[in-house]
Amino acid sequence: MTNGNLHATGRRSLVDLAIEQLREQLAAGAWAVGERIPTEHELAEQLQVGRNTVREAIRVLVHAGMLVSRQGEGTFVRSTSDPASVLRGVQRSGVRDVLEVRAALEAEAARLAAVRHTAEDLERMRAALAREAEVIAAHSERVAREATVEHDLEFHTAVVEAAHNPALAELYRYFSASVREAMHTAFGDHEMPEVVVATHEALVDAIESGDPERAEAACRALLNGPTAAVEQLLAEFAARK
């Protein structure tokens, strides 16, 4: 079992670090399923943190289903795998599926938009990006970035509607509920990359250029980042199973 001091760095609290180390020890089989884990006092000494920190970390792992507390007996191992990790894997699979469909729909929309867009279409895209940039600049905490979801969706919808293909626009509107849900999942996942406004601006510039190939390439480049990140996270998840 690994012992040592825990030190908070950046936005990560001592509780977060304690949870991570306890989760790693559970996954490594430090205690078998059904076995009682050390007392709060013993764990506090091992991790060199206060008992309140250990207590909060245990509470989180109980809530996650990895531990179970029994009055008067102590805390016991319920599972050595984190159900939340499994859920994240499932959610990320859903995000990947949505990203693949988005690439198909939005890349073709960008091609068409390059030759069919109007000045109003470009203004709408840039206005959505300006609002998104304002939200990003106003919030330092990653979790607050979920506030950009509606502006990001507004931008991508504007790109699709700039293709001036009613059937494509209607299909995307029907699909937008899945896009919104996937965005909330991705933006709330601290391991996913943050929104890069510059890649969105590059797409607008490519559409404005009137070059369909450039517009399609810019659209795929915009979506390639999050798609590659999801693929990497899913590969890491599969390797841990």
Legacy VTK file of the C-alpha trace (Angstrom):
# vtk DataFile Version 3.0
C-alpha trace
ASCII
DATASET POLYDATA
POINTS 241 float
0.000 0.000 0.000
1.338 3.404 -0.907
1.671 5.887 1.911
2.652 9.537 1.733
1.594 13.092 2.108
-1.121 14.482 -0.113
-0.815 18.055 -1.285
-3.562 20.038 -2.986
-2.475 21.478 -6.327
-4.390 23.908 -8.514
-8.094 23.358 -8.200
-7.774 19.841 -6.782
-8.660 19.639 -3.095
-7.194 17.320 -0.490
-10.505 15.469 -0.486
-10.246 14.877 -4.256
-6.716 13.550 -3.858
-7.710 11.335 -0.928
-10.581 9.903 -2.964
-8.225 9.222 -5.865
-5.664 7.431 -3.712
-8.263 5.336 -1.902
-9.881 4.453 -5.226
-6.492 3.375 -6.589
-5.851 1.228 -3.536
-9.248 -0.418 -3.868
-8.659 -1.112 -7.566
-5.226 -2.566 -6.749
-6.774 -5.000 -4.249
-5.323 -3.446 -1.099
-8.464 -4.711 0.630
-10.634 -7.569 -0.605
-14.362 -7.282 -1.195
-16.055 -7.701 2.171
-12.946 -6.700 4.121
-13.006 -3.826 6.587
-10.762 -0.923 5.586
-8.545 0.838 8.172
-10.143 3.285 10.557
-10.401 6.990 9.789
-7.538 7.622 12.202
-5.302 5.042 10.499
-6.107 6.336 7.030
-5.531 9.914 8.131
-2.057 8.942 9.327
-1.308 7.034 6.115
-2.402 9.910 3.880
-1.150 12.625 6.224
-4.436 14.515 6.125
-7.089 15.373 8.680
-9.760 12.915 9.733
-12.445 15.203 8.283
-10.787 14.871 4.871
-10.753 11.080 5.181
-14.354 11.061 6.402
-15.506 13.081 3.373
-13.523 10.871 0.980
-15.096 7.742 2.466
-18.553 9.313 2.226
-18.018 9.915 -1.504
-16.833 6.342 -2.085
-19.801 4.987 -0.125
-22.093 7.044 -2.325
-20.249 5.702 -5.400
-20.930 2.139 -4.271
-17.340 1.114 -3.623
-17.626 1.111 0.178
-20.383 0.420 2.674
-20.531 1.696 6.262
-22.029 -0.465 9.007
-22.969 1.192 12.258
-20.670 0.061 15.047
-18.626 -2.199 12.766
-16.712 0.100 10.420
-16.468 0.580 6.677
-16.194 -2.375 4.322
-15.294 -2.888 0.673
-18.349 -3.392 -1.524
-16.628 -3.214 -4.909
-13.061 -2.748 -6.134
-14.249 -1.172 -9.385
-15.770 2.289 -9.505
-19.334 2.164 -10.895
-18.968 5.847 -11.744
-16.049 4.957 -14.014
-18.215 2.420 -15.820
-20.936 5.031 -16.224
-18.422 7.525 -17.627
-17.355 4.891 -20.145
-20.947 4.390 -21.252
-21.524 8.137 -21.469
-18.367 8.632 -23.488
-19.430 5.905 -25.905
-22.642 7.855 -26.440
-20.669 11.057 -26.986
-18.517 9.301 -29.595
-21.603 8.075 -31.457
-23.054 11.574 -31.535
-19.746 13.086 -32.675
-19.564 10.618 -35.562
-23.053 11.547 -36.741
-22.289 15.244 -36.262
-19.195 14.892 -38.455
-21.310 13.433 -41.236
-24.049 16.063 -41.028
-22.006 19.152 -40.205
-19.167 18.515 -42.659
-21.638 18.325 -45.547
-23.496 21.348 -44.191
-20.212 23.292 -44.100
-19.514 22.370 -47.736
-22.913 23.636 -48.810
-22.698 26.698 -46.574
-19.473 27.739 -48.294
-21.346 28.307 -51.553
-24.813 29.218 -50.232
-24.247 31.355 -47.123
-25.502 34.881 -46.743
-24.050 37.785 -44.808
-26.747 37.219 -42.184
-25.626 33.593 -41.772
-22.043 34.675 -41.047
-23.245 37.339 -38.634
-25.319 34.760 -36.768
-22.346 32.392 -36.446
-20.032 35.121 -35.186
-22.631 36.420 -32.737
-22.985 32.932 -31.219
-19.200 32.647 -30.930
-18.949 36.066 -29.294
-21.477 35.023 -26.654
-19.647 31.748 -26.106
-16.309 33.543 -25.709
-17.864 35.904 -23.156
-19.073 32.981 -21.050
-15.680 31.244 -21.207
-13.870 34.435 -20.205
-16.253 35.041 -17.311
-15.773 31.650 -15.646
-12.525 30.224 -14.331
-14.028 27.004 -12.998
-14.266 24.188 -15.534
-17.705 23.111 -14.364
-19.087 26.539 -15.214
-18.148 25.950 -18.861
-21.357 23.958 -19.247
-22.983 27.366 -19.568
-21.510 27.495 -23.086
-23.538 24.517 -24.306
-26.455 26.533 -25.659
-24.166 29.030 -27.398
-22.082 26.224 -28.916
-25.203 24.457 -30.156
-26.487 27.778 -31.504
-23.263 28.156 -33.486
-23.369 24.670 -34.992
-27.053 25.035 -35.817
-26.250 28.302 -37.609
-23.625 26.479 -39.689
-26.105 23.781 -40.686
-28.836 26.274 -41.526
-26.382 28.287 -43.632
-26.436 25.331 -46.042
-29.999 26.392 -46.905
-31.117 22.796 -47.225
-34.472 22.482 -45.394
-34.222 18.691 -45.139
-30.740 18.830 -43.618
-31.752 21.601 -41.219
-34.824 19.667 -40.086
-32.795 16.495 -39.589
-30.270 18.412 -37.481
-33.022 19.998 -35.385
-34.424 16.530 -34.731
-30.904 15.365 -33.772
-30.140 18.451 -31.668
-31.489 16.929 -28.434
-28.809 14.225 -28.658
-26.196 16.847 -29.529
-27.166 18.946 -26.498
-27.018 15.944 -24.152
-23.626 14.886 -25.532
-22.308 18.424 -25.122
-23.402 18.536 -21.485
-21.663 15.202 -20.874
-18.455 16.262 -22.636
-18.288 19.757 -21.154
-18.855 18.343 -17.670
-16.091 15.733 -18.083
-12.846 17.182 -16.689
-10.793 14.844 -18.911
-12.313 16.164 -22.118
-10.631 19.100 -23.912
-12.095 22.536 -23.405
-13.874 24.452 -26.156
-11.411 26.223 -28.467
-13.087 29.256 -29.987
-10.265 29.621 -32.540
-11.237 26.398 -34.336
-14.820 27.648 -34.551
-13.638 30.972 -35.961
-11.546 29.075 -38.522
-14.700 27.316 -39.687
-16.519 30.625 -40.145
-13.564 31.989 -42.122
-13.518 28.867 -44.300
-17.238 29.172 -45.027
-16.826 32.855 -45.820
-14.026 32.000 -48.272
-16.497 30.168 -50.493
-14.229 27.103 -50.730
-16.279 23.929 -50.017
-13.208 21.709 -49.442
-11.689 24.199 -47.023
-14.988 24.500 -45.153
-15.378 20.732 -44.850
-11.787 20.348 -43.649
-12.264 23.109 -41.057
-15.434 21.455 -39.780
-13.766 18.066 -39.456
-10.754 19.639 -37.730
-13.097 21.256 -35.197
-14.721 17.903 -34.352
-11.540 15.811 -34.593
-10.222 17.149 -31.271
-13.084 15.978 -29.055
-13.489 12.772 -31.089
-9.828 11.839 -30.608
-10.078 12.651 -26.892
-13.113 10.388 -26.491
-11.367 7.562 -28.374
-8.320 7.880 -26.099
-10.422 7.896 -22.916
-12.410 4.872 -24.069
-9.188 3.018 -24.896
-7.821 3.799 -21.427
-11.103 2.671 -19.864
-11.022 -0.607 -21.815
-7.406 -1.210 -20.757
-8.371 -0.877 -17.084
-11.199 -3.402 -17.308
LINES 1 242
241 0 1 2 3 4 5 6 7 8 9 10 11 12 13 14 15 16 17 18 19 20 21 22 23 24 25 26 27 28 29 30 31 32 33 34 35 36 37 38 39 40 41 42 43 44 45 46 47 48 49 50 51 52 53 54 55 56 57 58 59 60 61 62 63 64 65 66 67 68 69 70 71 72 73 74 75 76 77 78 79 80 81 82 83 84 85 86 87 88 89 90 91 92 93 94 95 96 97 98 99 100 101 102 103 104 105 106 107 108 109 110 111 112 113 114 115 116 117 118 119 120 121 122 123 124 125 126 127 128 129 130 131 132 133 134 135 136 137 138 139 140 141 142 143 144 145 146 147 148 149 150 151 152 153 154 155 156 157 158 159 160 161 162 163 164 165 166 167 168 169 170 171 172 173 174 175 176 177 178 179 180 181 182 183 184 185 186 187 188 189 190 191 192 193 194 195 196 197 198 199 200 201 202 203 204 205 206 207 208 209 210 211 212 213 214 215 216 217 218 219 220 221 222 223 224 225 226 227 228 229 230 231 232 233 234 235 236 237 238 239 240
